[in-house]
Amino acid sequence: MAGTAGRLAHLPCGRRGKWVVLVLWVLVVLALAPLATRLNGAEKNDAASWLPGQAESTKVTQEQKAFVPETAPAVVLYTRAGGLTPADLAAIGRKTGQMRAMTAHGIVGSRTVGPIPDRPKDPRAAQVVVPIVVEESGWDSVEDAVTALRDTATQGDGGLQVHITGPGGYAADSNKAFSGIDGTLLYAALAVVVVILLVTYRSLTLLVLPVVSVVVALFSAQALIYLLARHGGLVVNAQSAGILTVLVFGAGTDYALLLVARYREELRRHEDRHEAMALALHRAGPAVIASAATVALSMLCLLAADMNSTSGLGPVAAIGVAVALISMVTLFPALLVIAGRWVFWPAVPHVGSPEPTATGVWARIGRRISRRPRLVWTGTVVVLGALGFGLFALQANGLAGADTFTDSPDSVVGQRIQDRYFPAGSGQPMVVIADEGAAAEVTAALKSLPGVVPASVGTPPGVAPRKGGRVYLEATLTDQPDSDAARATVDRARKELHALPGADARVGGATAIQQDTSQASSRDDELLIPLILLVVLLILGVLLRAVVAPLVLIGTVVLSFAAALGVSAVVFRYVFDYAGQDTAFPLFVFVFLVALGIDYNIFLMTRIREESAAQGTRKGVLTGLAATGGVITSAGLVLAGTFAVLGTLPVVGFAEIGFAVAFGVLLDTFVVRSVLVSAIALDLGDRIWWPSRLSRSASRT
């Protein structure tokens, strides 16, 4: 066994080392698997785990806890076709009295407001606002409360229509949408991986090993993240936990595909499978490690984000990728070597058997590109650039509550009915906390502010108006809380109140949160996108020992991202009819497409560099494309398929991320990597390796 390769792969590939690795992983699984199932219970879905950390609205959310626990008001809405009858009003009054007596599941019945009819005479609808205390777990704690309220509100309804909306209703429906998310994504991703591996390998026996290795990696990562969440202060929410499953399955399977492809090549050259695997790890290992490092470091860049939901995703995703890497370069090779050649049945690679990639479809594509590479890459750039014009259809300004679901749960139906009969801001007031000495001036300023219902300004029942020298006020907005007009009102309120001497006023509430979230997301985009590009560029420079090649790869990936985002924006608006995108959507898609999309360029270019050193850049490009084309295509299909399973959740934000990343990965796999990068490399020739020695080796054949 070659010295360097033997030292590198001694533990996972050695005749004794493979068993040591297997035993160690069995012990790890036995110890960690029970902890993995507890991750869902460690999630924090309260406001603080999602909001921008230093925003004014976040400070209000924290400060208002001194006056009242964080609550999600549930709006119980009663309507009847043709209007409410006197009997209806009497029944609603009785039920409201019952709600005032409720204390279970965080319901603060004593602070119930209502019933409030839509008009004094001949009311058509009535609403009751019931505060629900939001525990640390966030919306998880609200669903039981809403269920209890629904039981009370609908008991003996006599034909009344009853809906529960407002923040409490949305929180309960969100919890339903995310309930079972771990199992849903796990089984969907597992099904995708199994199908694609079966098509790729045409072997029932071989696909078992990568699936086992990926599942082990996922459970290990979940357990580690659970321990850090419980004891290390790591913040995990439903978003990051869901993406973790998809990321580990996608990235881990990609690494498995690359290693298997190289292992199969070496089995055709070496009789000893231990030596074959050691050489496969030695030659493919740097690309796999560089790929994982690119993803992990890119994810860690998210720690610099203002948005807590974005910064929290960074370490969770980085841990998942790191664990997937460790599993795929230790457990997976050990399992392959233990199983032996028969695992490839019915297409078992024997020593001396021909390499099929030499005459495969990617070899033929490479030869066609090589005839006129400049025309190929310029034409591809023009097409991708044209697709990028779809960015004008992007509406990443945040989603209104009613637009966050792919279906219409009860909270959405109730919101539409509420908007028909009541002031637009009912149930989601603007919150103001100011210095007690300026209470009168602040109250007067709010009442005179355009966009605020003057009669609504004040402290709600059951809330202490003053504490610790501060005063608590609420104000109902005349516009939809998630509308541009409502955000403009928040801006006016902040301008007016900040100018009051000695008031030290802060403006929060649902609309302010959306405004601050939008601004924080814009700042995150401006900071993190260049930072991630720089990290990726440096990794590529070290890996390829060149300047030109990394710059070319970065340029192609950015172009691919713009095209994918443009196409996605058009599809979302004109095909799926989504109202818009979450403010963090562009950044998340960028991170996943750049960090993961660069993987395929790494796989391709490291092989091209290896072949170029022996036979020149032109032949190196053709050989590298032929050798890696099939495995990279399969890897792209796996990654696209695993991200596409996000669409199984009835949440628009997840569906949009899943579609955009899946489409972008396919675009990168079939067009950017195979056509654009190959054509540019053929056109530049040895110059692509500048300033390394390869760039000065034009005399090679």
MOBEL-V662321 format. One line per field, one symbol per residue. phi: phi as a letter, one per 40 degrees, with the letter a starting at -180 (. if undefined). psi: psi as a letter, one per 20 degrees, with the letter a starting at -180 (. if undefined). A space follows every 50 residues. Layout:
phi = ???
psi = ???
//
This chain:
phi = .ddcccccbdccbcccdcccccccccccccccdcccccddcccbbcdccb ccdbccccccdccccccaddbbccbcbbaadghccdcccccccccccccc ccbcfgcbccbcbhcbccacbfcbaabbbbcbcccdcgcdcccccccccc cccccfcfgccbbbbgdccccccccccccgdccdcccccccccccccccc cfacccccccccccccccccccccccccccbbgccbbccccccddccccc cccdccccccccccccccbbccccccccccccccddcccccccccccccc cccccccccccccdcccccdccccccccbbcccccccccgcdccdcbccb cgccccccbccccccdcccccaccccccccccccccccccdcccbcbhbc dcbcbcbbcdccccccccccbbddcdgbccbbbacdcbdccccccccccc gbcdccciccdgbccbafgbbbbbacccbddbcccccccccccccccccc cgcfcbbbhdccccccccccccccdcccccccccccccccccccfabcdc cccccccccccccccccccccccbbcgccibcccddccccdcccccccdc ccdcccccccccccbgcdcccccccccbdccccccccccccccccdcccc bddccccdccccccccccccbcccbcccccccccgccccdbccccbbccc c
psi = pqgghghgjgghirhhhhhggggghgggghhhghhhiighiiqokrhhih rpgjqghghggghihhgqqpqnppoopprppiqprhhghgghgghhhhhh ipiqkjpmhijppaqoqhqgqlqhqqqpooqpporhicihihghghgggg gghiolhkiqppqobahgghgghghghipjgggghghghgggggghhghg hkohhhihghgghggggghggggghgghhhijjpppahghhghggggggg gghghgggggghghghhihphohggghghghhhighggghghhggghghh hihjqhphhghhhfhghggggghggghijfgghggghghahhiipimppq piqqohhhjahhghgghghigmhghghghgggghhghiiihiipmljqpq gijiqianrhhgghgggghhhrqhjpimrpppprphijgggggghghjpp ipogiipapqqjpphppkjqqpqqppqirphkrhhhhhgggggggghhip pjhlqppbrgghggghggghhghgghghghggggggggghgggilrgggg ggggghgggggggghggggggggigikqhaqqhighggggggggghhigh hggghhhggghhhhjqgghgggggghhigghhgggggggghhhhihiipl pggghgggggggghggghghggghggggggghghchhijpkrhhikliiq .
//
